[in-house]
């Protein structure tokens, strides 16, 4: 990014593009970690105990810092280690999605979609239903 911008538009634009890229990477890491701990709060927080909150409690900050340093040290160990961890993380994402698809296929009931799809039993034409829906949304 830096070289392309510098060669095409000069030193200042090259610097600004490199600085902007670095800033986006830093902000992205912070936002990902806030989302992770905000999601964890769904499982850990109770009305009496607000452990991770919206990802902005001191426990979330400590956990995010630890995770960020773990990722940093994994990258320092080499690309092979990081690639292995990336594979495990990808499988950890895909397995629940596959389970959801399988369970949805098992729970699918075709009769739900055969139930007067045109809406004629209501005594109101389809276009009238569409118009009424558009008026309230």
C-alpha positions in Angstrom: 0.0 0.0 0.0 2.8 2.4 1.0 4.9 1.8 -2.1 2.0 2.1 -4.5 0.8 5.3 -3.0 4.3 6.8 -2.7 5.2 6.0 -6.3 1.9 7.2 -7.7 1.2 10.3 -5.5 4.3 11.2 -3.6 5.9 10.9 -0.1 3.1 12.5 1.8 0.3 10.4 0.4 2.4 7.3 0.8 2.9 8.1 4.5 -0.8 8.9 5.0 -1.8 5.6 3.4 0.6 3.6 5.5 -0.5 5.5 8.7 -4.1 5.0 7.8 -3.6 1.3 7.1 -1.9 0.8 10.5 -4.5 2.8 12.3 -7.3 0.7 10.7 -5.5 -2.5 11.8 -5.2 -1.3 15.4 -8.8 -0.1 15.6 -10.0 -3.4 14.0 -8.2 -5.5 16.6 -9.7 -3.4 19.4 -13.2 -3.6 18.0 -12.9 -7.4 17.5 -11.9 -7.9 21.0 -14.7 -5.7 22.4 -17.2 -7.7 20.4 -15.7 -11.0 21.7 -16.0 -10.0 25.3 -19.4 -8.4 24.7 -20.6 -11.7 23.3 -19.0 -13.6 26.2 -21.1 -11.4 28.6 -24.2 -13.1 27.2 -23.0 -16.3 28.9 -21.3 -15.0 32.0 -23.2 -11.9 33.1 -26.2 -12.1 35.5 -28.3 -9.2 37.0 -26.2 -9.5 40.1 -22.8 -9.8 38.5 -21.7 -7.7 35.5 -18.5 -9.4 34.5 -17.8 -8.5 30.9 -20.7 -6.1 30.3 -20.6 -4.5 26.8 -16.9 -5.3 26.5 -15.9 -2.2 28.4 -15.3 -3.5 32.0 -11.8 -3.9 33.5 -12.1 -7.7 33.2 -12.8 -7.3 29.4 -9.8 -5.0 29.0 -7.5 -7.4 30.8 -8.9 -10.4 28.8 -8.6 -8.5 25.5 -5.0 -7.5 26.3 -4.2 -11.2 27.1 -5.8 -12.4 23.9 -4.0 -9.7 21.9 -0.6 -10.7 23.4 -1.3 -14.4 22.7 -2.0 -13.6 19.1 1.1 -11.5 18.9 3.3 -14.3 20.3 1.7 -16.8 17.9 2.6 -14.6 15.0 6.2 -14.3 16.4 6.5 -18.1 16.5 6.0 -18.2 12.8 3.5 -18.4 10.0 3.1 -22.2 10.4 1.9 -21.9 14.0 -0.4 -19.1 13.1 -1.8 -21.0 10.1 -2.5 -24.0 12.4 -4.3 -21.8 14.9 -6.2 -20.2 12.0 -7.3 -23.7 10.8 -8.6 -24.6 14.2 -10.4 -21.3 14.5 -12.0 -21.8 11.1 -13.2 -25.3 12.0 -14.5 -23.9 15.3 -16.7 -21.5 13.2 -17.7 -23.9 10.5 -18.7 -26.9 12.7 -21.5 -25.0 14.5 -22.7 -23.6 11.2 -22.8 -27.2 9.8 -24.7 -28.4 12.9 -27.2 -25.6 12.4 -27.8 -26.5 8.8 -28.2 -30.2 9.7 -30.6 -29.5 12.6 -32.6 -27.0 10.4 -32.9 -29.7 7.7 -34.1 -32.2 10.3 -36.6 -29.7 11.8 -37.9 -28.5 8.4 -41.6 -29.0 7.9 -42.9 -28.4 4.4 -46.5 -28.0 5.6 -45.6 -24.7 7.0 -45.1 -23.4 3.5 -48.2 -25.0 2.0 -50.5 -23.2 4.4 -52.5 -20.8 2.2 -49.4 -19.0 0.9 -51.5 -16.7 -1.3 -53.6 -15.5 1.6 -56.9 -16.1 -0.2 -58.5 -17.5 3.0 -58.3 -14.0 4.5 -60.6 -12.6 1.8 -58.1 -9.9 1.0 -56.3 -9.9 -2.4 -52.5 -10.3 -2.3 -51.8 -6.8 -3.7 -54.0 -5.3 -1.0 -51.9 -7.2 1.6 -48.7 -5.9 0.0 -50.0 -2.4 0.0 -51.1 -2.6 3.7 -47.7 -4.0 4.6 -45.9 -1.2 2.8 -48.0 1.4 4.6 -46.9 0.2 8.0 -43.2 -0.5 7.4 
